[in-house]
Amino acid sequence: MPAPSTAAVVAEAGLPDGGQLCILRVDASRAADVLRVVHAAFAARPPVDPPAAALSDTVQTIAEKLAGGFGVLGEVDGEPAAALIVALDGDIATVTRVAVHPDYQHRGIASALVLCAMDLLAARGTRTLALGVRTEFPGLGRWWRRHGFTWVGEQPPLELLQRSLPVLVEAPTADAMRDLGERLAALLKPGDVIIATGDLGAGKTTLTQGIGAGLGVLGPVISPTFVLSRVHRSSTGGPALVHVDAYRLRSFDELEDLDLEASLADAVTLIEWGGGIAEGLADDRLEIDIRRGLDPDDETRLVFLAGVGARWADGQLEELR
């Protein structure tokens, strides 16, 4: 008799075509479903020499991989559609399998699985996520780089990539959120770019107020919803804070019209609602995602701080836990 499943729902979302995506954290009891997705996905790729090890996977080998880490399974309308397996080794996690069934590709499911896996790893305090990409598939390497991964070496036939994982900080009150912003300000330098995302009322502006206080800038820090951007000069000789609200912007081109590059090198630039729009401003940036807890009566916010690029590679965000 198979072991009972301990699958837990991590996230749910509607897909553009009307399908319903459910992302589960799974154990070895779902090895057969994971294997089905892995074999279908790797069999559909162009052949390589040596062949992909994933094609030789069995239910047993997948179960062993899941037992040594964890798996994330994406189901579309109840059918297994994508899978990702992570191996755990102290502060480092490694993606050992990632696959999207050919029937479900090009719908953003892979990105959703990677983000969920990073959230789970951040919650357990893992610092680094690594993986290898076959050099025969440069498009895959570019895809991972768009998700913040950088080249760290080669181990033929693989290109080795890794990225720092988000640091998770809980903010139970608005005062705690402002305090987090003040502590973050102590790490900031001229030229830093911060992209803050989160639902309406999540606490983006409250965090920015704390950053402004920590930087010692002038004037009340309020959301620049109608003026789109506001410059707060320093009262201490430090960098100015350029505060941008990108809620009404639809593209990077519209963001460029604000002429932020004129002050980019000398100021700290924070863009609220900047996810998916502002990443082109800087290869090195700090991405902050603020989320509410599942309990509607609990005001605690979960703040994920993800440093992208060499600027944030030294683990200094760990000081904010």
C-alpha positions as CSV (number, residue, x, y, z in Angstrom):
1,M,0.0,0.0,0.0
2,P,1.5,3.4,-1.0
3,A,2.3,5.9,1.8
4,P,-0.4,8.5,2.4
5,S,0.3,11.8,0.5
6,T,1.3,14.9,2.5
7,A,0.7,17.2,-0.5
8,A,0.0,20.7,0.6
9,V,-1.4,23.5,-1.5
10,V,1.1,26.3,-1.9
11,A,-0.7,28.6,-4.4
12,E,-3.6,28.7,-6.7
13,A,-4.2,31.0,-9.7
14,G,-6.3,31.3,-12.8
15,L,-4.5,30.9,-16.2
16,P,-5.1,33.3,-19.1
17,D,-6.9,30.6,-21.1
18,G,-9.3,29.9,-18.2
19,G,-7.6,26.9,-16.7
20,Q,-7.0,26.7,-12.9
21,L,-3.5,26.2,-11.7
22,C,-2.9,24.6,-8.3
23,I,0.7,24.3,-7.0
24,L,1.4,21.6,-4.4
25,R,4.3,20.8,-2.3
26,V,4.6,17.0,-2.7
27,D,6.5,14.0,-1.2
28,A,7.4,10.6,-2.5
29,S,3.8,9.5,-2.6
30,R,3.3,11.6,-5.8
31,A,6.5,10.3,-7.5
32,A,4.5,8.6,-10.3
33,D,2.8,12.0,-11.2
34,V,6.1,13.8,-11.1
35,L,7.8,11.1,-13.3
36,R,5.0,11.3,-15.9
37,V,5.6,15.1,-16.3
38,V,9.4,14.7,-16.4
39,H,9.4,12.0,-19.0
40,A,6.9,13.8,-21.3
41,A,8.8,17.1,-21.0
42,F,12.3,15.7,-21.6
43,A,11.2,13.3,-24.4
44,A,9.9,16.3,-26.3
45,R,13.3,18.1,-26.3
46,P,15.8,17.7,-29.1
47,P,18.1,14.7,-28.5
48,V,21.5,15.5,-26.9
49,D,24.7,13.5,-26.3
50,P,24.9,12.2,-23.6
51,P,21.1,11.8,-23.2
52,A,19.4,13.6,-20.4
53,A,19.6,11.7,-17.2
54,A,15.9,12.5,-16.6
55,L,14.9,10.1,-19.4
56,S,16.3,7.2,-17.2
57,D,14.3,8.2,-14.1
58,T,12.0,5.7,-12.6
59,V,9.3,6.0,-9.9
60,Q,12.0,4.8,-7.4
61,T,14.6,7.4,-8.4
62,I,12.1,10.2,-8.4
63,A,10.9,9.1,-4.9
64,E,14.5,9.1,-3.7
65,K,15.0,12.6,-5.0
66,L,11.8,13.8,-3.3
67,A,12.9,12.1,0.0
68,G,16.2,14.1,-0.2
69,G,14.5,17.4,-0.6
70,F,11.0,18.3,-1.8
71,G,8.9,18.6,-4.9
72,V,6.6,21.1,-6.3
73,L,3.8,19.8,-8.6
74,G,1.7,22.1,-10.7
75,E,-1.8,20.8,-11.6
76,V,-4.1,22.3,-14.2
77,D,-7.7,21.5,-13.6
78,G,-6.5,18.5,-11.6
79,E,-4.1,17.1,-14.1
80,P,-0.3,17.0,-13.5
81,A,1.2,19.7,-15.7
82,A,4.6,20.7,-14.3
83,A,7.1,19.5,-11.7
84,L,10.2,20.8,-9.9
85,I,12.5,18.8,-7.5
86,V,14.9,20.5,-5.1
87,A,17.7,18.8,-3.3
88,L,18.7,20.3,0.1
89,D,22.2,20.6,1.5
90,G,22.5,23.0,4.4
91,D,22.3,26.6,3.1
92,I,22.3,25.5,-0.5
93,A,19.5,24.0,-2.5
94,T,19.8,22.6,-6.0
95,V,17.2,22.1,-8.7
96,T,17.6,18.5,-9.9
97,R,14.5,18.3,-12.1
98,V,12.3,20.9,-13.6
99,A,9.8,20.1,-16.3
100,V,6.5,21.3,-17.9
101,H,4.4,18.8,-19.8
102,P,4.3,19.7,-23.6
103,D,0.5,20.2,-23.4
104,Y,0.9,23.0,-20.8
105,Q,4.0,24.9,-22.0
106,H,4.1,28.7,-22.7
107,R,1.5,29.5,-20.0
108,G,3.8,30.8,-17.3
109,I,3.6,27.7,-15.2
110,A,7.3,27.1,-14.9
111,S,7.8,30.6,-13.6
112,A,5.1,30.1,-11.0
113,L,6.7,26.8,-9.8
114,V,10.1,28.4,-9.5
115,L,8.7,31.4,-7.5
116,C,6.8,29.0,-5.2
117,A,9.9,26.9,-4.7
118,M,12.0,30.0,-3.8
119,D,9.3,31.0,-1.3
120,L,9.4,27.6,0.4
121,L,13.2,27.7,0.5
122,A,13.2,31.3,1.9
123,A,10.9,30.2,4.7
124,R,13.3,27.5,5.8
125,G,16.3,29.9,5.7
126,T,18.1,28.5,2.6
127,R,20.4,31.1,1.2
128,T,21.3,29.9,-2.4
129,L,19.6,28.1,-5.2
130,A,21.7,26.4,-7.8
131,L,21.2,24.4,-11.0
132,G,22.8,23.1,-14.2
133,V,21.6,23.9,-17.7
134,R,22.6,21.9,-20.8
135,T,24.8,24.2,-22.9
136,E,23.0,22.8,-26.0
137,F,19.9,24.8,-24.9
138,P,21.0,28.5,-24.6
139,G,17.4,29.6,-24.5
140,L,17.0,27.8,-21.2
141,G,20.0,29.6,-19.8
142,R,18.5,32.9,-20.8
143,W,15.2,32.0,-19.2
144,W,16.9,31.3,-15.9
145,R,18.9,34.5,-16.1
146,R,15.7,36.5,-16.5
147,H,14.7,34.9,-13.1
148,G,17.8,36.4,-11.4
149,F,20.3,33.5,-11.9
150,T,23.9,34.2,-12.8
151,W,26.7,32.1,-14.3
152,V,29.1,30.6,-11.8
153,G,31.0,28.1,-13.9
154,E,30.8,25.0,-16.2
155,Q,30.7,21.3,-15.6
156,P,30.3,19.9,-19.2
157,P,27.8,19.4,-20.5
158,L,26.2,21.8,-18.0
159,E,26.4,25.5,-17.5
160,L,26.2,26.2,-13.7
161,L,23.9,29.0,-12.5
162,Q,22.8,30.2,-9.1
163,R,21.1,33.0,-7.3
164,S,20.6,34.2,-3.8
165,L,17.3,33.4,-2.3
166,P,14.9,35.9,-0.7
167,V,15.3,36.7,3.0
168,L,12.0,36.4,4.8
169,V,11.1,38.9,7.5
170,E,7.8,39.0,9.4
171,A,6.3,42.4,10.2
172,P,3.4,42.0,12.6
173,T,2.5,45.7,12.8
174,A,2.9,48.9,10.8
175,D,5.6,50.1,13.3
176,A,7.5,46.9,12.6
177,M,7.3,47.5,8.9
178,R,8.7,51.1,9.4
179,D,11.4,49.7,11.6
180,L,12.4,47.2,8.9
181,G,12.6,50.0,6.4
182,E,14.9,52.0,8.7
183,R,17.2,49.0,9.2
184,L,17.2,48.4,5.5
185,A,18.2,52.0,4.9
186,A,21.4,51.4,6.7
187,L,22.4,48.9,4.0
188,L,21.5,51.2,1.0
189,K,24.0,53.1,-1.2
190,P,23.6,55.7,-4.0
191,G,22.6,53.9,-7.2
192,D,20.5,51.2,-5.4
193,V,17.3,50.3,-7.1
194,I,14.4,48.8,-5.1
195,I,11.3,47.3,-6.7
196,A,8.5,46.8,-4.2
197,T,5.4,44.7,-5.0
198,G,2.4,43.6,-3.0
199,D,-1.3,43.9,-2.9
200,L,-3.1,47.2,-2.2
201,G,-2.6,48.1,1.4
202,A,0.2,45.5,1.9
203,G,2.6,48.0,3.3
204,K,4.8,49.2,0.5
205,T,4.5,52.9,1.4
206,T,4.9,52.1,5.1
207,L,8.1,50.4,4.3
208,T,9.2,53.3,2.1
209,Q,8.5,55.7,5.0
210,G,10.9,53.7,7.1
211,I,13.5,53.8,4.4
212,G,13.1,57.5,4.1
213,A,13.5,58.0,7.9
214,G,16.6,55.8,7.9
215,L,18.1,57.8,5.0
216,G,17.2,61.1,6.7
217,V,15.3,62.6,3.8
218,L,13.1,65.7,3.8
219,G,9.4,65.9,3.5
220,P,6.6,63.4,4.3
221,V,7.0,60.2,2.3
222,I,3.6,59.4,0.8
223,S,2.6,57.4,-2.2
224,P,3.2,59.5,-5.4
225,T,0.1,58.1,-7.0
226,F,-0.9,61.1,-9.0
227,V,2.5,62.7,-9.6
228,L,4.1,59.3,-10.4
229,S,7.5,60.2,-8.9
230,R,8.7,62.4,-6.0
231,V,12.3,63.2,-5.0
232,H,13.1,63.5,-1.3
233,R,16.4,65.2,-0.7
234,S,18.6,64.2,2.1
235,S,19.0,66.3,5.2
236,T,22.3,64.6,6.1
237,G,24.3,64.8,2.9
238,G,23.3,61.2,1.9
239,P,21.6,60.0,-1.2
240,A,18.1,61.3,-2.1
241,L,15.2,59.0,-2.2
242,V,13.4,58.9,-5.5
243,H,9.9,57.4,-4.8
244,V,8.0,56.1,-7.9
245,D,4.5,54.7,-8.2
246,A,4.2,52.6,-11.3
247,Y,0.6,51.4,-10.7
248,R,-0.7,53.3,-13.8
249,L,2.3,52.5,-16.0
250,R,2.0,49.7,-18.5
251,S,5.5,49.2,-19.8
252,F,9.2,50.0,-19.3
253,D,9.0,52.6,-22.0
254,E,6.5,54.6,-19.9
255,L,8.7,54.3,-16.9
256,E,11.6,55.6,-19.0
257,D,9.5,58.7,-19.8
258,L,9.9,59.7,-16.1
259,D,13.6,60.3,-16.8
260,L,14.8,58.3,-13.8
261,E,18.2,57.7,-15.3
262,A,19.1,61.3,-14.6
263,S,19.3,60.6,-10.9
264,L,19.8,56.8,-10.9
265,A,23.5,56.8,-10.0
266,D,23.3,59.3,-7.1
267,A,20.0,58.4,-5.4
268,V,18.2,55.4,-3.9
269,T,15.3,54.7,-6.3
270,L,12.3,52.8,-5.1
271,I,9.5,51.8,-7.4
272,E,6.2,50.7,-6.0
273,W,4.2,48.3,-8.2
274,G,7.3,47.9,-10.3
275,G,7.3,44.2,-10.8
276,G,7.4,43.2,-14.5
277,I,8.1,46.8,-15.5
278,A,11.1,48.2,-13.7
279,E,13.6,45.3,-13.9
280,G,15.3,46.9,-16.9
281,L,16.5,49.9,-14.8
282,A,19.4,47.9,-13.2
283,D,20.9,44.5,-13.4
284,D,21.7,44.8,-9.7
285,R,18.5,45.5,-7.7
286,L,16.6,44.7,-4.6
287,E,13.2,43.1,-5.2
288,I,10.8,43.3,-2.2
289,D,7.5,41.4,-2.2
290,I,5.1,42.1,0.7
291,R,2.3,39.6,1.3
292,R,-0.5,39.2,3.8
293,G,-0.8,36.1,5.9
294,L,-3.6,33.6,5.2
295,D,-5.5,34.6,8.4
296,P,-7.7,37.7,7.6
297,D,-7.6,38.7,11.2
298,D,-3.8,38.7,11.4
299,E,-2.2,41.9,10.3
300,T,1.3,40.3,10.0
301,R,3.0,40.9,6.7
302,L,5.5,38.5,5.1
303,V,8.3,40.5,3.5
304,F,10.5,38.7,1.0
305,L,13.7,40.6,0.2
306,A,15.5,39.2,-2.9
307,G,18.9,40.7,-3.9
308,V,19.6,40.4,-7.6
309,G,23.2,40.8,-9.0
310,A,26.6,41.2,-7.5
311,R,25.6,44.2,-5.3
312,W,23.6,41.9,-3.0
313,A,25.7,38.7,-3.3
314,D,27.5,39.0,0.1
315,G,24.5,38.0,2.2
316,Q,24.1,41.3,4.0
317,L,20.3,41.1,3.8
318,E,20.6,38.3,6.4
319,E,21.1,41.0,9.0
320,L,17.4,42.0,8.6
321,R,15.9,38.7,9.8
